[in-house]
Amino acid sequence: MDPRTLAKLYEIDGPFVSVCLATPSDVEDAAEQLEIRWNNVVRELADAGVDQTTVDALTEARGDHSTGNTRMLIAAHGKAHFATSLPQPPAQEFVMTGQLPRLVPLLDAITLQVPHIVVLADRTGADLLAYTAGPDPVESEQVQSTRWPEHKTGRGGWATKRYDATVHNNWNENAKDVAATVERIARDIDARLIIAAGDAQALHLLEEHLPTHLKEAYVSVQGGGRHLDGSDEVVAQRITDAIADQVAKDTLTLLEEFAQERGQHDRAADGVTATIEALRKAQVATLLLADTRDFAATAFFGPDPVHLASAPELLLDLGVEQPWEAPLDEILVRAALGTGAEVRFVGGGMEQSPTDGVGALLRYAD
């Protein structure tokens, strides 16, 4: 999911209804449990005064428990404008109404979804699954060799050495075919991680034949085999861990860059006030939101993404006729996406973290 597509939601006039619902399938009576939770959501919507047309639109877009562990829905004026499923359980379920859609939890979850390829390999080929966002692969492909023989004999005899050499050569050629397919899919999805599981010899040969620019993105994990659905729980957990490690590395690199720019008083805005000012000037390249920010803080916004301020009077001075109040982090995200900036969620409490949990890397320094 490209976060920039979410910016289109801000072009819709509020009020919005935002729903984040757990939709686990690995529980007893999953369908019945989901129905019970949704009935509770409907009651909350009715108590909040949401019109029946909007409730019906959300119900139609709800989906079932097989689409992932979280369902995110955004609706306004009788129409569901956005619906997606996420593989991970929600950090917190919610039903909210307001002048802005509640997108921060969704963006936070998206940051954990590194574009990656899962390769489940043996010596005859591999099953490849490509992921960008959501629980389902955006591409899947099978590489299966027709070369023969496939297995060494394990016996003696005058022809064994030549026979075994042919088998090993076939394995090598099969790995080349898999590597070529990995390279093509990696180009399609701009993959930042290639995670391979399966036969140890097959994984060694695959790494050997990957192009140089993909070897740094290659990680092999122990266990598993040729399962198209990646259903082996141990391997699935190792794949999840590999993605989490990559996210942690990326975040640390980002924070180190932010700390360096802040220390040089150069391309960094530190703290709420400085970040709001930079967003108002469309100066932000990457907005940083740390888990130490004030989640209860609010701010004010106007019709354009760069209309944001800590007090309504400041927007009135800019000619905004009707300032609206909303959660601070949602207003910051709206301004960031509306001006083409990235949004990254980082850890707080570290020396490199932004002050008060809010900061930004800038496109240029004043």
C-alpha angles and dihedrals in degrees: 000000000000108000089213089070088062090062088072089069089067090063088068117087116241162254096106134190114216122190129185112185133178110234106178118174098189094077132089114271091006095172093049092047091051091050091053092050092047092051087055089051091052091052091050091050091050091049089051091054097248111164120249094242090060091045090052091049091052091047091053091050095045096096123193137283094269096071098075141296096284133039119200119195132181121187138171135174097002098314135097102228097179136024129166141154127226127203096224125070115258119266086222134357116229146171111203139171124197148122090277129047114249101247104146095088090048093050090047090055092046091059087066091057104084112183102254146156124229113208118194103190144183130167093274097054141292147262111236126200122185121202132187104158136339129035097286128076116250090209133020127181139170124215110197124174124224091191118123139243102039103176136046115243099229088213133112127242140111095282098045097093093051092043092050091047089055091051092050091048089052091052089051093051091047090054089051090055091050092047091052091052091048090052092052095048092044088056091048095055100025089241118206095186136037113194117190129189134172136058112024095220091049091051092050092051092046092054090047092057100041114110114258095251091059099046093081089056093049121107126171123203127196124254135013133093143211101328113148092200094047087231098157102113096208093051091043090056092048090051090051090050092051091053091048090051090053092049090050092051092048091049094050091050090050093049092048090053091048092050091049093050091045091050090052092047086234131111099000137094114202124197134008099290096048092045094051090050092050092048090050088058092046086240099132122107096174126014113211120207116182127199089244093067120117102265091192095054118116135195138177134259141185135203097290125062091241091055100098133126143155092242131034092232091066091057092045087056088055091055099260107149098199119025113197126207121226140149110302096232092052091052091048091050092048090053092046096050091041092056096043097258127143122241120218130180115215140176120269132212094055127115090247095049122109119260113265088004096285129099145125145217108229133221090224139000124246 
